[in-house]
């Protein structure tokens, strides 16, 4: 009797150990899935899209921005600029009403000839090229790393009534991904559709990221 009871206890103990091991293994599997999902979400969240319909900075600061009409080249969009004493682009716009006039004329002529092109503006600064393109009715994907530029871009987009035409990313572009850094291929995930619902097949790309342009193209594969 004692032998049978001992044998039964051993069997029950083995079953308990097996069930406990199975439960631990199940928890480990769940943990792996959960961790994988979190990592994947972090990879997606490094793209920071700015909602142009919502506030991005305190109203007092926002209202203090100096916003001017640019020199008319087909159109005359509004641009919100920095203090001309600390920013060369803003200095030239304050003085001449425009910067890189010949390049912008060439750029706009190209957009007018290629009506089915998307405009991608990497290193958009306060939105000089983006505002011209959006006011012409083009869809724009703009990428800008610095918050002070983002704030002014945001206000200009609203003053020009073009927020529906622009996807604005608060990121830097390089050859590696980071907390705020993306690669060129990441832009594929945020490209808008044409009015007919089809994807864009052509794009005009402007890139000005202070000498880091070669790094931006190193990781481009798609």
N, C-alpha and C positions, 0 to 999 in steps of 0.2 A: 504493500500500500504506500509506504513511504517512498519507495523507488518510483512508483507510478506518479505520485504527486510531484516528486522532484523533476521527473522527466517532463511533466506538464508545465511546470514553472519555467524550465529551460526553453521549451518550445515557445511559450508565451513571450519570454524575454527576447528570443530571437526574432519573433514576429514584430515586437515593439521596436527593436533596433532597426529592422528592415523598413518599417513604416516611417520611423524618425529620419532615417537616411534618405528615403524617397521624398519626404517633405522638405528636408534641407536642400536636396538636389533641385526640387521644384522651385524653391525660393531663390536658389542661385540662378536658375534659368530666367525667372521673372526679373531678377536684379539685372542680369545681362541685357535683357530686352529693354528694361526701363532706362538703363545707362546709355544704351545705344540710341534710344529715342532722344534722350537729353542732348547727347553729343550731336546728333543730326540737327536738332533744333538750333543749337548754338551755331552750327555751320550755316544754317539758313539766315539766322538773325544778324550776322555780321553785315548784311546789306541793310542800310538804314535809309528808308524812304521817308521823306519829309511830307507831311500832310499840309499842303498849301492852303487848305481852308481853315486851319487851326492856328492859334497863336504859337509863336516860337520863342518869344522873349517878352519881357515886361512892356506894357503899353507905353509907359513914359519913354523908354528907350526907343521903341518902335516908331513913335511919333516924332522923335528927334532927327530921324534920318533925312538927309538932304537928297531930295528926288527931283530930277531935272528931265526936261525933254531933250532927246538927242537930236543932232543935226539930221534933217530929213534926207534920207536916201530911199526913195520910194515911199517909205513910212517914217514916222518919228516916234518911236516908243519912249516910254519913261524908264529911267534908270536911277537907282538909289545908290549914291556914291559915298565914299569915305571922305574924311578930312583931306583936302588936297595937299596938306603939308606932310602927310605920312604915306600917301599912296600915289604912285606915278600915274596909274590909269585914271584915277579920280582927278588928278591934277590936269591931265591933258583934256579930259572931258569938260572940266570947269572952264578951261581956257578956250578950247576949240569946238566944244559941243560934240566931239567924237574922238575916237582913237583908232588908228590904223584904217583911215578912210578908204584908201585904195584897196586894201585887202577885203574890207567889208563890202565894197561895191562888187568886187569879183565874186565874193561869197554869195551875195544876194542874187546876182545874175545867174549863178549856177543853180541856186535853189529854184528860181523862177523857170529855168529850163528843165529842171528835173522835179516835176510836180509830185512824183510818187516816192520821193526819198524822205527817209527819216533823218533827223539831225541829232547827232551825238556830240555833246559838248563836254569834254573831259578837262577839268581845270577851268570851270565856268566863271570863276571869280564872282563878280556881282551880277553877271548875266548879260553882258553886252551883246554877244552873239546870239544867245538863247532868246532874248527879248525880240530881236529883229526877226528871227526865224519863226517864233510863235505868233508874232503879229502878222506874219505872212500866211499864217494858217497851217504851218508845219507842226507835226508832232516832234517833241523834243525830249531827249533823255540827257539830263545834265548831272555832272558829278563834281562835287566841290567838298574839299576837306575841312575848310575853316569856318567856324560858326559865325563869325562876324560877317563873312561874305554870304553865308546862308540866310542870315536875317534880312539883309538888304535885297538879296535875290527874291526872297519870299514876298517882301513888300512890293517890289517892282512887278512881280507876276500878278499880284492882286490889283494893282493900279492899272495895269494893262489889260485886265480881264482875260488872262490867258492861262489860268490855273488848270483848266481842263486839257490843255495842250501839252503840259509839262509834267514829266516825272523827274523829281529832284532827289538825288542821293547825297547824303552827307557822309561821304567816304573818300579815302585816298585810293589811288590805283597804283599797284606795283606788280612785282613778279611773284609775290607770296601773299597768302591770306593772313590776316591778323584780326585783332579786335575791331579795328576801324578800317582795315585795309582789305580791298577786294582786288581781283584780277579781271582782266578784260572779259574773259569768258562768262563771268558772273552777270554781265549786262544782258545776256541772252534771256535770263529769267525775268527781266523786268521790261522787255521791249513791248511797246503798245501794239495794238492791231490797227490796220488801216480802217477807214470808215466803212469799207465793204466787208469787214470782218476777217480779211486775209492778213497774213503776216507780211511784214516789209521784206523786200528782196534787195533793196538798195538803201544805202545810208551815206550821208555826208558826215565825216568825222573831223572834228577839230580837237587837237590835244595840245595843251600848254600847261605842263606841270613842273616848271622850273628845272629843266635838265634831266628829269627822271623818265623822259619819254622812252628811251631804249628799254628800261626795266618793265614798262607797261606792256611792251610787245613780246617780251621773253616768254611769258606764260600763255600767250594766246594760241589756242589750238583749234577752236571751233570756227 
